Amino acid sequence: MNSAIDFGTQLDPSRPGAVHFLPSAFPTLHDEVPTLGAPHVIGAGRPRPFAVRSRVNVAPMSFGALSAAAVRALAVGVAEAGCYINIGEGGLSDHHFAGGGDVIFRIGPAKYGVRTPDGAMD
């Protein structure tokens, strides 16, 4: 995969075996949900690997596009649901940690990269 592409997916959602979520008027009951197997591990060979507990998570959204209340609500919801929130390129705030759930910190390219407290690129 090309890690320089920022938006959308590079995967073919129509390929056999692909997971595709659709809205349903009659959703599957909890005891009818298929077993998904072992969780995906990010950085398995690293000192602190991260096991993704859910295949449904909160996609990256810029904090600048959402209110503080919206980010807090999402953070509380992901903690209750056992999934994670991806912060997007708008920056990390205390509101992302409000629920005590997992947070994926996104290090964006160039203009939106990680900065030091005085604003310099780091």
Rosetta blueprint (number, residue, H / E / L):
1 M L
2 N L
3 S L
4 A L
5 I L
6 D L
7 F L
8 G L
9 T L
10 Q L
11 L L
12 D L
13 P L
14 S L
15 R L
16 P L
17 G L
18 A L
19 V L
20 H L
21 F L
22 L L
23 P L
24 S L
25 A L
26 F L
27 P L
28 T L
29 L L
30 H H
31 D H
32 E H
33 V L
34 P L
35 T L
36 L L
37 G L
38 A L
39 P L
40 H E
41 V E
42 I E
43 G L
44 A L
45 G L
46 R L
47 P L
48 R L
49 P L
50 F E
51 A E
52 V E
53 R L
54 S L
55 R L
56 V L
57 N L
58 V E
59 A L
60 P L
61 M L
62 S L
63 F H
64 G H
65 A H
66 L L
67 S L
68 A H
69 A H
70 A H
71 V H
72 R H
73 A H
74 L H
75 A H
76 V H
77 G H
78 V H
79 A H
80 E H
81 A H
82 G L
83 C L
84 Y E
85 I E
86 N E
87 I L
88 G L
89 E L
90 G L
91 G L
92 L L
93 S L
94 D H
95 H H
96 H H
97 F H
98 A L
99 G L
100 G L
101 G L
102 D E
103 V E
104 I E
105 F L
106 R L
107 I L
108 G L
109 P L
110 A H
111 K H
112 Y H
113 G L
114 V L
115 R E
116 T L
117 P L
118 D L
119 G L
120 A L
121 M E
122 D L
